[in-house]
Amino acid sequence: MREQVKDALDIAPQEVSKAIEGVLHVASGKYDKLPDLMRDAGSILMRASRKLTTTQIVLAVSVLAVGVIVVATAMNENHRHEHQE
């Protein structure tokens, strides 16, 4: 089963682990890693989109957009708190 999914999506485990590592970096406050995270997540999404329906693609992009908004909001609040102190 695992091999079938890997073959169907053509996504290497290293790509997924790199994206997860990027999420952990950004979540821990290393916002300079955000462009790398977006690139890695976008690459995975593009490869996965070959096998997804239009609705699934729209939902995946929406989830990605919400994630970016949450991170950007957290960055903005953190930036404000740093300048107030």
C-alpha positions as YAML, in Angstrom:
chain: A
units: angstrom
residues:
- id: 1
  name: MET
  ca: [0.00, 0.00, 0.00]
- id: 2
  name: ARG
  ca: [2.74, 2.45, 0.98]
- id: 3
  name: GLU
  ca: [4.63, 1.75, -2.27]
- id: 4
  name: GLN
  ca: [1.47, 2.30, -4.32]
- id: 5
  name: VAL
  ca: [0.94, 5.73, -2.78]
- id: 6
  name: LYS
  ca: [4.59, 6.66, -3.25]
- id: 7
  name: ASP
  ca: [4.51, 5.56, -6.90]
- id: 8
  name: ALA
  ca: [1.22, 7.31, -7.57]
- id: 9
  name: LEU
  ca: [2.31, 10.65, -6.13]
- id: 10
  name: ASP
  ca: [6.03, 10.39, -6.96]
- id: 11
  name: ILE
  ca: [6.92, 12.19, -3.72]
- id: 12
  name: ALA
  ca: [10.10, 11.16, -1.98]
- id: 13
  name: PRO
  ca: [10.05, 10.75, 1.81]
- id: 14
  name: GLN
  ca: [12.95, 13.20, 1.99]
- id: 15
  name: GLU
  ca: [10.74, 15.92, 0.49]
- id: 16
  name: VAL
  ca: [8.07, 15.35, 3.12]
- id: 17
  name: SER
  ca: [10.61, 15.32, 5.95]
- id: 18
  name: LYS
  ca: [12.16, 18.54, 4.61]
- id: 19
  name: ALA
  ca: [8.74, 20.22, 4.60]
- id: 20
  name: ILE
  ca: [8.02, 19.00, 8.14]
- id: 21
  name: GLU
  ca: [11.42, 20.26, 9.26]
- id: 22
  name: GLY
  ca: [10.52, 23.65, 7.74]
- id: 23
  name: VAL
  ca: [7.24, 23.68, 9.66]
- id: 24
  name: LEU
  ca: [9.11, 22.98, 12.90]
- id: 25
  name: HIS
  ca: [11.62, 25.76, 12.19]
- id: 26
  name: VAL
  ca: [8.89, 28.31, 11.46]
- id: 27
  name: ALA
  ca: [6.82, 27.20, 14.45]
- id: 28
  name: SER
  ca: [9.84, 27.67, 16.71]
- id: 29
  name: GLY
  ca: [10.31, 31.24, 15.52]
- id: 30
  name: LYS
  ca: [12.87, 30.85, 12.74]
- id: 31
  name: TYR
  ca: [10.83, 32.83, 10.24]
- id: 32
  name: ASP
  ca: [13.72, 33.12, 7.80]
- id: 33
  name: LYS
  ca: [12.92, 29.49, 6.90]
- id: 34
  name: LEU
  ca: [9.40, 30.41, 5.70]
- id: 35
  name: PRO
  ca: [10.36, 30.83, 2.01]
- id: 36
  name: ASP
  ca: [11.98, 27.37, 2.04]
- id: 37
  name: LEU
  ca: [8.89, 25.91, 3.68]
- id: 38
  name: MET
  ca: [6.60, 27.48, 1.10]
- id: 39
  name: ARG
  ca: [8.79, 26.20, -1.75]
- id: 40
  name: ASP
  ca: [8.90, 22.67, -0.35]
- id: 41
  name: ALA
  ca: [5.17, 22.56, 0.43]
- id: 42
  name: GLY
  ca: [4.34, 23.99, -2.99]
- id: 43
  name: SER
  ca: [6.49, 21.38, -4.70]
- id: 44
  name: ILE
  ca: [4.73, 18.58, -2.84]
- id: 45
  name: LEU
  ca: [1.35, 20.10, -3.62]
- id: 46
  name: MET
  ca: [2.17, 20.40, -7.33]
- id: 47
  name: ARG
  ca: [3.21, 16.76, -7.51]
- id: 48
  name: ALA
  ca: [0.20, 15.61, -5.53]
- id: 49
  name: SER
  ca: [-2.13, 17.69, -7.69]
- id: 50
  name: ARG
  ca: [-1.51, 15.35, -10.61]
- id: 51
  name: LYS
  ca: [-3.66, 12.76, -8.85]
- id: 52
  name: LEU
  ca: [-6.15, 15.04, -7.06]
- id: 53
  name: THR
  ca: [-9.54, 16.24, -8.15]
- id: 54
  name: THR
  ca: [-10.19, 19.95, -8.60]
- id: 55
  name: THR
  ca: [-12.04, 20.10, -5.28]
- id: 56
  name: GLN
  ca: [-9.15, 18.44, -3.46]
- id: 57
  name: ILE
  ca: [-6.67, 20.88, -5.01]
- id: 58
  name: VAL
  ca: [-8.79, 23.87, -3.96]
- id: 59
  name: LEU
  ca: [-9.03, 22.52, -0.42]
- id: 60
  name: ALA
  ca: [-5.30, 21.84, -0.23]
- id: 61
  name: VAL
  ca: [-4.44, 25.34, -1.46]
- id: 62
  name: SER
  ca: [-6.95, 26.80, 1.01]
- id: 63
  name: VAL
  ca: [-5.34, 24.93, 3.91]
- id: 64
  name: LEU
  ca: [-1.93, 26.13, 2.77]
- id: 65
  name: ALA
  ca: [-3.19, 29.73, 2.56]
- id: 66
  name: VAL
  ca: [-4.70, 29.55, 6.05]
- id: 67
  name: GLY
  ca: [-1.38, 28.24, 7.34]
- id: 68
  name: VAL
  ca: [0.48, 31.15, 5.76]
- id: 69
  name: ILE
  ca: [-2.00, 33.63, 7.27]
- id: 70
  name: VAL
  ca: [-1.59, 32.10, 10.73]
- id: 71
  name: VAL
  ca: [2.21, 32.22, 10.50]
- id: 72
  name: ALA
  ca: [2.19, 35.78, 9.14]
- id: 73
  name: THR
  ca: [-0.12, 36.90, 11.94]
- id: 74
  name: ALA
  ca: [2.11, 35.28, 14.55]
- id: 75
  name: MET
  ca: [5.16, 36.94, 13.02]
- id: 76
  name: ASN
  ca: [3.43, 40.32, 13.06]
- id: 77
  name: GLU
  ca: [2.38, 39.97, 16.70]
- id: 78
  name: ASN
  ca: [5.86, 38.81, 17.69]
- id: 79
  name: HIS
  ca: [7.38, 41.77, 15.84]
- id: 80
  name: ARG
  ca: [5.04, 44.19, 17.64]
- id: 81
  name: HIS
  ca: [5.88, 42.72, 21.07]
- id: 82
  name: GLU
  ca: [9.62, 43.03, 20.39]
- id: 83
  name: HIS
  ca: [9.27, 46.74, 19.52]
- id: 84
  name: GLN
  ca: [7.11, 47.48, 22.57]
- id: 85
  name: GLU
  ca: [9.71, 46.12, 25.00]
...
